[in-house]
Amino acid sequence: MKSNFNTTEPQVYRGFAFNLYDDLKPLYRLNPFTNEQAEVLRLGPAGEGTDALLSQHFYGRPFVYTTNGRQAIREAMRLLDLAPEDCVTIFTSSENFYISGCVTTEIQAFCKWSRRMEPNTKALFINHEFGVPHPRLVELKQLGLPIIEDCCYAFHSGTSDNGVGQVGDYVLYSFAKYFPVQFGGVLVGNYSTALPNNLLDAAAVDYLRQVVGQLYPQADAIATQRRANHEALAARLAPLGVAPRFDFAAGGVPGVFLFTAPTAWPLPALKAYLWECGIHCSVFYGEQAFFIPVHQGLSVGAFEYFAACLEHFMTKNSLNA
C-alpha cells in the first residue's frame, strides 16, 4: 500500500479532516461501486431473465456481453473492417475537442480518427457525452455512413423521441458507469448484425446476468436520483462561482457533474488536489471546465465534502469565488 509519509499535522476545515495518510482518506469514485455491493450482489438470484430485460431495453436488437466499453469499441471496429487509411470521425454532445483516450486508442488500433469530416471518413463515432444525448444524432444518420453510438454514459438517456441507442449500427453500453458493479458492458448490433457468440467466459457472463438482473429494476430510480444529485450539487456549489456545463432538464441522465469553473482556478492543480482528497475527477480539456462524481450512491454529506474541498482549495490558493 502506498504511504504518503507527511510530518505536517492534519488540518480540519468546515468539520472535515485534510492532509491525511492515504489509507485514512475518504473515497468517492466516478462510478457508483462500493465494497458492500460486491458482498451483496453475489448472493442474489441466478438472473435467468436478464437477457430478456436487456433485449427490451435495447429495442429488441441483438447484443453480446463485454468486459467494458473499450472491448465493445474494439469489437465494433473489428466488425466494421475498415482499412488503415480510412478515418472514423468522432462527434460529441458538447462538440468540444475533448474525447477520452479510451476511445481514440481503440480506434487508432484499426485506422485513423478525426474530429471533423474528412475525405476518407468511412464511419462515425457518436458519443452521448456524460449522458447528454447528441443533438444531431438523427441528422448525422442521414450521411449514410456506418455509426458506432457510444452510450457508455447514457445507459438510461434514451427515449422513444431522441433516438439514443436506436441509430447506431453498433451501440456501446457500460454497466459500471450506471450500476454499482465492477465490470461489464454490452455491444449491441443492428437487427441484421452477426455478433460473436461469446466475448467473455461463461462464468463472467453468468455473473453479469446475476448482478445486472438484480439492479436493472432500479434503473428508473437511479436516473431520478442522479438528476436530483445534479441539481443539488449545482445549488450547493453556485456560491463558489461554479455553473453546470450541461442542462439535464431537457433530457438525459448525468454521468458526472460537469461544471464550468471560475477562470482563476488552475484546473490541473485542482485535479491533483481533489485526488489527494479522495475524489475521482478530471479536467474537461479544451474548456475551463471540470467534472466530479454525481452518481446515485452520493449523500448530502458527500456534497458538503465536495464543497469543503473546493473551498479549501480556493483558500490555499488565494482564489476568489
C-alpha positions in Angstrom: 0.0 0.0 0.0 1.3 3.4 -0.9 2.1 5.7 2.0 2.5 9.4 1.9 4.6 10.0 5.0 4.0 13.5 6.0 5.1 15.3 9.1 2.5 18.1 8.7 -0.3 17.8 11.2 -3.8 17.0 9.9 -6.0 20.0 9.2 -9.7 20.4 9.9 -11.8 22.7 7.7 -15.6 23.0 8.0 -15.7 19.8 10.0 -13.7 17.7 7.6 -10.2 16.4 8.0 -7.5 17.1 5.4 -3.8 16.3 5.0 -4.2 12.6 5.8 -2.4 9.4 5.1 -3.6 7.6 2.0 -5.2 4.7 4.0 -7.3 7.2 6.0 -8.7 9.3 3.2 -12.3 9.0 2.0 -13.0 7.6 -1.5 -15.5 9.0 -3.9 -15.4 7.2 -7.3 -16.9 8.5 -10.5 -18.7 5.2 -10.7 -21.1 4.0 -8.0 -19.5 0.7 -7.0 -18.9 0.1 -3.3 -17.4 -2.8 -1.3 -20.8 -3.6 0.1 -22.2 -4.2 -3.4 -19.5 -6.9 -4.1 -20.6 -8.6 -0.9 -24.4 -8.4 -1.5 -24.8 -8.9 -5.3 -23.1 -12.3 -5.4 -25.8 -13.7 -3.1 -28.7 -12.8 -5.4 -30.7 -15.0 -7.8 -29.2 -16.5 -10.9 -30.6 -13.9 -13.4 -32.3 -16.1 -15.9 -34.5 -13.2 -17.1 -31.7 -10.6 -17.5 -31.2 -11.2 -21.2 -34.9 -10.6 -21.9 -34.8 -7.4 -19.8 -31.8 -6.0 -21.6 -33.2 -7.0 -25.0 -36.2 -4.9 -24.3 -34.0 -2.0 -23.2 -32.0 -2.3 -26.4 -35.2 -2.2 -28.6 -35.0 -5.9 -29.4 -31.6 -5.6 -31.0 -29.0 -8.4 -30.6 -26.3 -7.9 -28.1 -23.2 -9.6 -26.6 -21.7 -9.1 -23.1 -18.3 -7.4 -22.9 -15.8 -6.6 -20.2 -16.3 -2.9 -20.6 -16.9 -0.2 -23.1 -13.4 -0.4 -24.5 -13.8 -4.0 -25.5 -17.1 -3.1 -27.1 -15.4 -0.4 -29.2 -12.7 -2.8 -30.2 -15.2 -5.4 -31.4 -17.3 -2.8 -33.2 -14.2 -1.6 -35.1 -13.2 -5.2 -35.9 -16.7 -5.8 -37.4 -16.6 -2.6 -39.5 -13.4 -4.0 -41.1 -12.0 -0.6 -42.1 -8.7 -0.2 -43.9 -5.7 1.5 -42.0 -6.0 4.6 -44.3 -9.8 5.0 -43.5 -11.0 7.5 -40.9 -13.6 7.4 -38.2 -15.0 10.9 -37.4 -15.9 11.5 -33.8 -18.8 13.7 -32.7 -19.6 14.6 -29.1 -22.6 16.2 -27.4 -20.6 19.4 -26.5 -18.6 19.4 -29.8 -15.6 20.3 -27.6 -12.4 18.6 -28.8 -12.2 16.6 -25.6 -12.6 12.8 -26.0 -11.3 10.1 -23.8 -8.1 8.3 -24.7 -10.1 5.1 -24.1 -12.0 5.9 -27.3 -9.2 7.1 -29.6 -6.7 4.4 -28.5 -9.2 1.7 -29.6 -10.0 3.4 -32.9 -6.4 4.1 -33.9 -5.5 0.4 -33.5 -7.6 -0.1 -36.7 -7.5 3.2 -38.6 -7.3 7.0 -38.4 -9.7 9.3 -36.5 -10.6 12.9 -36.7 -13.0 15.4 -35.0 -14.3 16.6 -38.4 -15.5 15.1 -41.6 -12.6 14.0 -43.9 -12.4 12.8 -47.5 -11.5 9.4 -46.1 -14.2 9.3 -43.4 -15.8 5.8 -43.6 -17.7 5.7 -40.3 -18.9 7.9 -37.5 -18.4 7.6 -33.8 -21.2 9.5 -31.8 -20.6 10.0 -28.1 -23.5 10.9 -25.9 -21.2 12.7 -23.7 -21.6 12.1 -19.9 -25.2 11.0 -20.6 -26.2 14.0 -22.7 -28.0 13.0 -25.9 -26.2 14.2 -29.0 -28.4 16.9 -30.5 -27.7 16.0 -34.2 -28.0 12.2 -33.9 -30.7 11.7 -36.4 -29.2 14.3 -38.8 -25.9 12.5 -38.8 -27.6 9.3 -39.6 -28.6 10.9 -42.9 -25.0 10.9 -44.0 -25.4 7.2 -44.8 -22.2 6.1 -43.1 -21.9 3.3 -40.5 -22.3 4.6 -36.9 -20.8 3.5 -33.7 -23.0 5.0 -30.9 -21.3 5.4 -27.6 -23.9 5.1 -24.8 -21.4 4.1 -22.1 -22.5 7.1 -20.0 -26.0 7.1 -21.5 -27.5 3.7 -20.3 -30.8 5.4 -19.4 -30.7 8.5 -21.5 -32.6 7.1 -24.4 -36.2 7.8 -25.1 -38.6 7.0 -28.0 -38.1 10.5 -29.2 -34.4 11.3 -29.0 -33.1 8.2 -30.8 -30.4 7.4 -28.3 -29.4 3.8 -28.7 -31.5 3.3 -31.8 -29.5 5.0 -34.6 -26.1 3.3 -34.4 -25.2 0.2 -36.4 -23.3 -0.7 -33.2 -24.1 0.7 -29.8 -21.9 0.5 -26.7 -23.0 0.4 -23.1 -21.1 0.2 -19.8 -22.8 -1.2 -16.8 -20.2 0.1 -14.4 -20.9 3.7 -15.3 -24.5 3.4 -14.3 -24.9 0.5 -11.8 -22.7 -0.3 -8.8 -20.9 -3.2 -10.5 -17.2 -3.9 -11.0 -17.2 -4.6 -14.7 -19.4 -5.3 -17.7 -21.0 -3.8 -20.7 -22.5 -4.8 -24.0 -22.1 -4.4 -27.7 -25.5 -4.0 -29.4 -25.8 -4.7 -33.2 -28.5 -3.8 -35.6 -31.2 -6.3 -36.5 -29.1 -7.9 -39.2 -25.8 -7.9 -37.4 -24.0 -11.2 -36.9 -22.3 -10.6 -33.5 -19.9 -13.1 -32.0 -21.4 -15.6 -29.7 -19.1 -15.0 -26.7 -16.6 -12.4 -25.8 -16.4 -13.4 -22.1 -16.1 -16.7 -20.4 -19.3 -18.4 -19.2 -18.7 -17.6 -15.5 -18.3 -13.9 -16.2 -21.5 -13.8 -18.3 -23.4 -15.7 -15.6 -22.1 -13.2 -13.0 -23.3 -10.2 -15.1 -26.7 -11.8 -15.7 -26.9 -12.2 -11.9 -25.9 -8.8 -10.8 -27.4 -6.7 -13.6 -30.7 -8.7 -13.2 -30.8 -7.6 -9.6 -30.0 -4.0 -10.3 -32.0 -3.3 -13.6 -35.3 -2.8 -11.8 -33.7 0.2 -10.1 -32.8 1.9 -13.4 -35.6 4.5 -13.3 -35.0 5.3 -9.6 -31.2 5.7 -10.4 -32.0 8.2 -13.1 -34.2 10.2 -10.8 -31.6 10.3 -8.1 -28.8 11.3 -10.4 -30.9 14.2 -11.8 -31.7 15.2 -8.2 -28.0 15.0 -7.2 -27.0 17.1 -10.2 -29.5 19.8 -9.1 -28.3 19.6 -5.5 -24.7 20.0 -6.5 -25.4 22.9 -8.8 -27.2 24.7 -5.9 -24.5 23.9 -3.3 -21.6 24.9 -5.5 -23.1 28.0 -7.1 -21.8 30.3 -4.3 -18.3 29.2 -5.3 -18.8 30.5 -8.9 -19.5 27.1 -10.3 -22.1 26.6 -13.0 -23.3 23.3 -14.6 -21.9 22.7 -18.1 -25.0 20.7 -19.2 -28.7 21.2 -18.6 -30.4 17.9 -17.9 -33.9 19.3 -17.7 -34.3 18.7 -21.4 -33.3 15.0 -21.2 -30.6 12.6 -20.5 -29.2 11.3 -17.2 -26.0 12.8 -15.8 -23.0 10.5 -15.7 -20.8 13.1 -13.9 -21.2 16.6 -12.5 -19.5 18.6 -15.2 -19.1 22.3 -14.4 -17.7 25.5 -15.7 -15.1 26.8 -13.2 -14.1 30.3 -12.4 -11.4 31.5 -14.8 -8.9 32.0 -12.0 -9.0 28.3 -11.0 -5.9 26.3 -12.1 -7.7 23.1 -13.2 -4.6 20.8 -13.4 -3.8 21.8 -9.8 -7.4 21.3 -8.8 -7.4 17.8 -10.2 -4.3 16.8 -8.3 -5.7 18.3 -5.1 -9.1 16.6 -5.3 -7.5 13.2 -6.0 -5.4 13.8 -2.8 -8.8 14.4 -1.1 -10.1 11.0 -2.4 -12.4 12.5 -5.0 -12.0 10.9 -8.5 -12.3 13.7 -11.1 -10.7 15.3 -14.2 -10.4 18.4 -16.3 -12.7 18.7 -19.3 -9.9 19.7 -21.6 -10.4 22.4 -24.1 -12.6 24.5 -21.7 -12.4 26.0 -18.3 -14.5 23.0 -17.1 -14.1 20.1 -14.7 -16.0 17.0 -13.6 -16.7 15.2 -10.3 -19.0 12.4 -9.2 -22.8 12.7 -9.3 -23.9 9.1 -9.1 -26.8 7.7 -7.0 -24.7 6.5 -4.1 -23.8 10.0 -3.0 -25.3 11.7 0.0 -25.9 15.3 1.1 -22.8 14.8 3.3 -20.8 14.0 0.2 -21.9 17.2 -1.4 -20.8 19.1 1.7 -17.4 17.4 1.5 -17.0 18.3 -2.2 -17.9 21.9 -1.4 -15.4 22.0 1.6 -12.7 20.6 -0.6 -13.3 23.2 -3.3 -13.4 26.0 -0.7 -10.2 24.6 0.9 -8.5 24.6 -2.5 -9.6 28.2 -3.0 -8.3 29.3 0.4 -4.9 27.5 -0.1 -4.5 29.2 -3.5 -5.9 32.6 -2.5 -8.7 32.4 -5.1 -11.9 34.3 -5.0 -15.3 32.9 -5.9 
